[in-house]
Amino acid sequence: MEPSLLCGLIGAGIQDSLSPALQEEEARHHGIRLHYQLIDLESSSRGVVVLPALIEAALVMRFAGLNITYP
């Protein structure tokens, strides 16, 4: 069975990001099963104040890595 990783991108207004497709394709090329999750801060009315909780949740959910973009 090939390795499986969970990674993500945190930012605001990122729903049109090409990152998931690009990251998942690159992982496939290397024989890695990857799910690259978009975490859009615009879906929270609290904005960036939820960032510490999101990072903590990512640790609990065993994310292999996160990218954080601004704005």
C-alpha positions as CSV (number, residue, x, y, z in Angstrom):
1,M,0.0,0.0,0.0
2,E,1.3,3.4,-0.9
3,P,1.9,6.1,1.8
4,S,-1.0,8.4,2.5
5,L,-0.6,12.0,3.6
6,L,-2.9,14.8,4.7
7,C,-1.7,18.3,4.0
8,G,-3.4,21.7,3.6
9,L,-3.5,25.3,2.7
10,I,-4.9,27.9,5.1
11,G,-5.8,31.3,3.8
12,A,-8.6,33.7,2.9
13,G,-10.4,33.6,-0.5
14,I,-8.5,30.5,-1.7
15,Q,-11.3,28.5,-3.1
16,D,-10.0,29.0,-6.7
17,S,-6.5,27.8,-5.7
18,L,-4.8,25.3,-8.0
19,S,-2.6,24.1,-5.1
20,P,-4.6,20.9,-4.3
21,A,-4.5,19.7,-7.9
22,L,-0.8,20.6,-8.3
23,Q,0.3,19.1,-4.9
24,E,-1.8,15.9,-5.4
25,E,-0.5,15.4,-8.9
26,E,3.1,15.8,-7.8
27,A,2.6,13.4,-4.9
28,R,1.0,10.8,-7.3
29,H,4.1,11.2,-9.5
30,H,6.2,10.1,-6.5
31,G,3.9,7.2,-5.6
32,I,2.3,9.0,-2.6
33,R,-1.4,9.3,-2.0
34,L,-2.1,12.8,-0.8
35,H,-5.2,14.8,0.1
36,Y,-4.4,18.5,0.1
37,Q,-7.2,20.3,1.9
38,L,-8.1,24.0,1.4
39,I,-9.0,25.7,4.7
40,D,-10.6,29.0,3.8
41,L,-10.7,31.6,6.6
42,E,-13.5,33.4,4.7
43,S,-15.8,30.6,5.8
44,S,-15.4,31.7,9.4
45,S,-16.8,35.0,10.5
46,R,-14.0,35.2,13.1
47,G,-11.2,35.5,10.5
48,V,-7.6,35.0,11.5
49,V,-8.3,34.6,15.2
50,V,-9.2,31.0,14.5
51,L,-5.7,30.3,13.2
52,P,-4.2,29.0,16.4
53,A,-7.2,26.6,16.8
54,L,-6.8,25.5,13.2
55,I,-3.2,24.7,13.7
56,E,-4.0,22.7,16.8
57,A,-6.7,20.8,15.0
58,A,-4.3,20.0,12.2
59,L,-1.9,18.5,14.7
60,V,-4.7,16.4,16.3
61,M,-5.8,15.3,12.8
62,R,-2.2,14.4,12.0
63,F,-1.7,16.7,9.1
64,A,1.8,16.1,7.6
65,G,2.1,19.8,6.7
66,L,0.3,23.1,6.2
67,N,1.0,26.1,4.0
68,I,-0.4,29.4,5.2
69,T,-0.9,32.2,2.8
70,Y,-1.7,35.9,3.2
71,P,-4.1,37.6,2.5
